[in-house]
Amino acid sequence: MSTNYFKANPDLKGFFGEYGGSFIPEVLEEEMKKINDAYYSISKSHEFISELRSIRKHFQGRPTPVYFCNRLSNKYGGRIYLKREDLNHTGAHKLNHCMGEALLAKYMGKKKLIAETGAGQHGVALATAAAYFGLECEIHMGEVDIAKEHPNVVRMKILGATVVPVTHGLKTLKEAVDSAFTAYLQDPINTIYCIGSVVGPHPFPMIVRDFQRVVGIEAREQFQEMTGELPDNVVACVGGGSNAMGIFSAFLEDDECTLHGVEPAGRSFKKGDHAASLTFGKPGVIHGFKCYLLQDENGEPDPVYSVASGLDYPGVGPEHSMLKDLNKAEYHSITDKECIDAFYELSRAEGIIPALESAHAVAYALKLAKANPQKSILVNLSGRGDKDIDFIVDTFGLPE
Ligand SMILES: *Cc1c(COP(=O)(O)O)cnc(C)c1O
């Protein structure tokens, strides 16, 4: 990948084409500028880079492997490979940007990390990073998600974080973001908001993408080493879009690779039953940035739903919004039912229990494999499913 793309995207004002930017109050604007300036100088320093490299290797266990799914490929056709982010420490890709954000916070002299969480994966990853660096940590989480993702709530508390329940609105991810932003604004000098995906005002979509690029860089090299070629298809689920940007970023200039982002189609395509922002949204502003947004006539975000707590966000990363318009990536959607089927399919065929979020990518990969039996598919398996097992079995039961 040439560095030109990354130099140009986002531009200096934080825009990816017409998307992104920062639509925020002036006080916050100043803080974002400080974070941006700090990021530009600190992230290029030799000290920062070598500390991050050492953390990835010795603490996170990187590189994570790429694995060929023999039984699944035989059954469905195609050649299906998984980039095993489920084996990253804490069980998902999110620690990649959390360790980076927390390291940046340390260099900036911050004392406390604040963030929202949906499925709890971001909260656990950030609480882990905070413990590693000896920083305080406050995680905002919707009450609905707290009930659904109980093991992750306990993990955060064990790691020493404070979990703040969010009780307004739908009590899920969007409200948790609102709540965390409000808390951050009360003390922006000593705290830093560590956003959980490639969303929010500039510079966050850029910072989070940059910290996730390691996934794509590793996977491209590993795939080539295993097969002697590049994958025909790269597939990742899209909530905010960080795991997808991480893997896509290494293949953006390879015309032979088709990039597929997979959104949650939930229960149906009726408003409130899904969270397929790129499929059904229109350009709009949420949480300080412009993107494809599920919204009403007044620009208010629609209620959203997915069986996967980490995917139910009405907006999506600005870079995905641009890639969609440029036809650089395709975006599809997978229903709850297809996701649950894929969850069991991967568990039983390969011995890997995926996160419900990642099972969306697996479900789409299985369709793609069936339709294109000659082609190879590299899936970013963004996380492991331990957090989801009680919910799944209680709600859907075990298959035969
Ligand atoms: C949070 C999460 C996601 C969704 O976030 P993105 O920013 O879209 O990657 C996907 N998979 C897992 C396992 C998650 O925890």
The ligand as an ORCA input file, in Angstrom:
! r2SCAN-3c Opt
* xyz 0 1
  C     -16.682     -4.317     18.769
  C     -16.539     -5.481     17.924
  C     -16.822     -5.412     16.551
  C     -17.362     -4.192     15.883
  O     -16.503     -3.099     15.871
  P     -15.781     -2.602     14.568
  O     -15.247     -1.286     14.966
  O     -16.793     -2.518     13.487
  O     -14.714     -3.579     14.255
  C     -16.607     -6.540     15.790
  N     -16.162     -7.682     16.333
  C     -15.897     -7.795     17.646
  C     -15.429     -9.101     18.186
  C     -16.081     -6.704     18.483
  O     -15.813     -6.828     19.777
*
